[in-house]
Structures are given as C-alpha cells and as structure tokens.
Amino acid sequence: MSLTRRELLKGSAAVAGAATIINSSLAQTPLSTVLIPSSGQIVPRVGIGCRNYRAQAGDTELAVFRDTFAQYHRLGGKIIDTSPNYGNSEEVIGRIMADLGIREDLWVATKVDREDRTEGINRMERSFELLGGEHFELMQIHNLRGTATLLETMQAWKEQGRFRYIGVTTSNKRQYEQLIEVMENNTLDFIQVDYSLGNRSAAERILPLARDRGIAVLTNLPFGRGRLFNAVGDRPLPDWA
C-alpha cells in the first residue's frame, strides 16, 4: 500500500511519547505483541503516546482522539502513555476511556516529576482522579526529576497494588549517565528514552544495560517528532512503510 503523507495523517491524531500512529487505512490486522521481562506479561508492541492529546470541550480534535482510541482498542491495542505535563491530556484521556467504556481493558502509564515527596504524592493521586480506575500499570518518574525522593514511595505503592510497574524516563542525552546510575542501583521495570531511525543514541549503553537487567523499554518519539514523515513530503510511501 502506497500512501502520501497527507493520506497517512488524514483521520489520525498526531501522537508523541511512547507512540506510533494508528490509522484505519493502515492498521487492519491485530497488533503484534512483546513480553515484559519483569513479569512475563504480554502486551501489544505499539502504544499511543498522548503528548498532543489535549483539547477543550467542543474542539474538533476530541472526535479524532476518540476515533483513534476506538480503532486502537478494536485492533487489540492496550498501552496508553500520558503525563500531567502534557496540558490537560490526562483529563482528556480519562474522559475518552470512560465514554468508550474501555478503561479496564487498557494498560495505562503516566508520570510524576516532583522533587518534593508530598507534592509528588499529591500529583500521583490527582492522576488517579483524572484517569480513573483503581490502579495504573506503569508510573514513571519524568525526566529523572524526583528520583531520589519518589522511588521509595512508588515501590511501596507498587507493593500495595496501585502500580504494577515503576520506571523512569528521560529525553535528554545529557542525563544518560544519571539514568545508568539509577538503572544500576534500583529495581526498575521500565525506562523510556528517545529512540528512532534518526536518533539511536540510547543504543550504545542504555539498551544493552536494560537488556542485561531485564528492564523493558518504551521508545519515546519513534517518528522523531514527525521528521521521518516530513522528509517524505508528498511522495508515495513504499509498500513496506
């Protein structure tokens, strides 16, 4: 199937984070799966990152977001990655999941980034309110901010069943040394780093360490903020794309 970039993006939400594009004209078969090392749980290989899922009541984007979620769910998709830092994304995602009645079917990941422990706890509680449900599959420390103060609390909440997994994220290559230290000295289930055809900086040390320690990896910005599509322009995509 050869589609122009315009056709590819028509009817799709522009997604970021640990995301890829879900488009009904491309995705007609069930999604492939991957195993999470720390638990053996099998999940879809493709998730929706919700950095750009922010809108106000009445915005036309809300219908696009809702249709994308419905299509993703129909194909067996589960992984939804968001953050309080993405505007009102958590509120929008929570409303969509409730409207579609699919919250319990989905594998929800969000983030926290507070250096102060009390502020971090309040932020996590607020995420529960906005996204709904009794637990999250994954809580991540955003950009390593608050690692020293929050990991212990997150581990306790994991043991209580509020999270199934805990992890850390960074999109800053200058934080890789800190990320390596955190990976080596803590029990993590996930990390999230930038990784795409245009950015393989994590491949040299981060990904091998994750493999050695049994840490799953969410890839952030797999389309490089759209650069991989912008390079194509209006030329037809090859059949393998």
N, C-alpha and C positions, 0 to 999 in steps of 0.2 A: 504494500500500500504506500503510495507516494502522496504526501500532503504538503501544501505550502505552510509556512509558519502561521499565516493568518488563519488557515483552516484548522491547524493544530490547536490554536489557542481559543478558537470560537467555542463558546459554551463551556469553557473551563475556567476555574478560579486560578489566578496566579498564586502559586504556593511557594513557600520557602521553608526554612527549618529543615527537619528531617524528612523532606518531602519529595514527591515527584508529581507530575501532572496526571490526573485521572480524567480521561476524556472518552465519552461514549463512542466516538468514532474510531478510537484506537483500541480501547480495552473491552473486548468481548469474551474473553476467556478468564477463568479463575486465576487469581494471583498465585505466583509461586511462593513457597514458604522457606523459612530458615529456623534453625534451632537456637534457643538462648542457652549459652553454656552453663550458667549457674543453676538452672532449674530443669533443663530439658524441655521446656515449653516450646511448642512450635507456633510461630506467628507468620503472617504474610511478610514477604520481603519488602514490600512497598508500603510506605506510610504517607499520611498527609501532614505536612508541616503548616502551621496556622499563623505564621507571622503576619500575613496580609489579610487574614480573616477578621477584619474589623469594619464595622459599619454601624449606622444609626437606623432606627426604625424608619421604614419607607425607602431605604436605599435599594436600588436595583440589584446591587451585589448580593444582598441577602438571598435572593432566589437562586442565584448562581451557586453560592456556597451550599445551600440546601440541596440542590440537584447534584452537586459534586459528591456530597456526603452520601446521598441515597444511592448513587451509582457505585461508589466505592464499597459501600456495605453490601450491595447486591452481588458484587464480584468476590465477596469473601474478605474484604479489607477490614482491618481492626485497629491499626496503630494511628493514633491522633496525638500530635505533639504541639503543645502551645506554651504560653508563658504569660504571667502578669505584665511583663514588659512589652507585650505586643498590643498596646492600646486596650480596647475592650474585647480582645479576642476570646478570653475565657468566657465572658458573658455571652457572646455570640455563639460560640461552640456549644455551651451548655444549653442555650435555647434551641439550637438546631437538633441536638441529640434528644432533648425532651419532646420536641414536636414530632420527630420521626419515631420516637419510642425505641431507640437503639442504644441508649446509654449502657445497658448491661452487656451488650454484645461487643462493645468496643474496648480497646486496650489504650487507656488514656495516660498520657505523660504530660507533666507540666514542670515548672521550675520555681526556684526561690533564690534570691540573691541579696539577703540581708546580713550584714556583719553582726548586728545586734541580735542575740538569740531570741529575745521576746518579740522583736519586730518580725523575725523570720517565722516564728510560730504563728503569729497573727496573720502573716501573709499566706502561709500554708492553709490555715483554717479558712481564710477567705476564698482560696481556690476551691476548697471542698464545697463551699456555698454556691459558687458560680457554676461549677461544672457538674454538680450533683453526684449522687452515688455515695456509698459508704467507704470506698477506698479508691486509690489510684494504683495503676500498675507500676508507674515509674515517677519518682520525684527526683529532680536533678538540681544540683547547685549551679546556677547560671554564671558562666564565665569565671568559675572558681571563687566567686565573691561570697565569703562566709563559710568557706570550707572548714576552718578551724573551730568555728562556733556551732555549726549546724549538723555536721556529720553524726555526732553522737546522738543528738535528738532524732535525726532521721532514722538511724539504726534502731532506736527504741520504738519509734512509730512503725517501722517495718516489722519488728517482733510482735507488735500489737495487732498487726494485720491491716494497718491503714495504708501501707505501701507494700507492693510485692517486691519491688526492686528500688535500689537507690543508685544514683550516678552523679557525674559531674560533666559540665560542658565548657568548652572554650572555642571561640572562633579567632583567637589571637595566637599566631605562631610564637610570639614573644613569651607566651605563657607555657610553652611546651615543657620547659624544664620543671616548672611548678607542677604541671599536670603529671609528669612522670613520677615526681616525688609523691604526689597524692596516690597515684596508682600503685606504687610500690609499698606504701605504708598503710593502706586502708583496704578494707574488703568492699569492693565495688562490683555491681552487677553490670553497669553500663558506663560508657563515655560517649560524648557527642562532639565531633570535630568536623571542620570543613574537609570535604573530600570530593573531587570531581575529576573529569578528564583534564581540566585546566589547573587543578590545584591538588597535587599529590604530596604535599609537604608532610603529611602525617604518616606516609608510607614507610619512611626510613626507620623511625624508632617507636612511634606511638602504636601503630597497628601490630607490629611484632610483639610488643610488650603486652598489649591487650590479648593477643592470641595465647601467649605463654601463661597469662594469669586467668584465663577463662572469662574475660570481660567482653561483653557484647558491645558492638559499635553502631551507633546511629550516625549516618552521614548527613552533615549539615550542608545545605546549598549544593546538592548534587548536579544542578544545572548552572552553577556559577553565577547566580543572580540573573539568569536569563542570557548570559553571554553566549552560551552554546547554541541558543536559538537565534540570537541577533546576528551571529556570524553566518547563519544560513540565509538570512534575508527572505526573499520571496521565492527562492529556488526550491524545487520539489525535494523533499527528503528522500533518501534512498530507502529501499524496502526494509532494510534491517534496522532503521532508526526508530 
